């Protein structure tokens, strides 16, 4: 199967899981791939599960979490990683603002620069 065909099946599996109110995307995906390749679902389910576990482990490593075999949600892990990246980016921007502070310039400009840094950091608290 091509990458495009697999992507289409993945999105179809996501839709099925959402419509069913389940978090069993990998099983829907395995069933769709098995049907498309005319293979027993057990063969495909094993390969999909291994890939999902590999992705979960990689995400856990990136966010500094211990992987648990209890079935972590890839979406939750991706959201957590995105939040960490956003927080790091906000802090880097706030630090750049603070570096612009000029102790020899008028008070108003420094207050504005420091207010800017504080506002950037506050975005993560909302």
Phi, psi and omega in degrees: 000147178279164178299320180296320179294318178295319177299317180297319179293323179297315180293325176295318178296321177298315179300315180299318180294318180295314180297326180275354181069032183244168174241048183243046183302316184299326180286321175297318180297314180300318180296318179294317179294316180301317179295318181294324182262001180053049178242160175296139183299329181298323178296314183287320181301319179297316180293318180295316180299317178299317179295317179298318179297319177299318179294316178300316180296319179297314179297318178299319178299318182293328182260003176074033179249155175276128178290138179242135180285009184278008177086068177288154178272123178300320181298318178297318179294319178296317178299319180294318177296318178298321179295320178295318179296316180297319180296318179295321179293318177299315181296320178297320178293318179297319178296323176297320177300314181296327177294336180283348179299130180242112185291348179263349180278167180302153182306317185301319181294317179296320178298318180297317180297314180291325175297321178299313179299317180295321179294321178297314180295325181293336180301330179282349182263351183280000000 
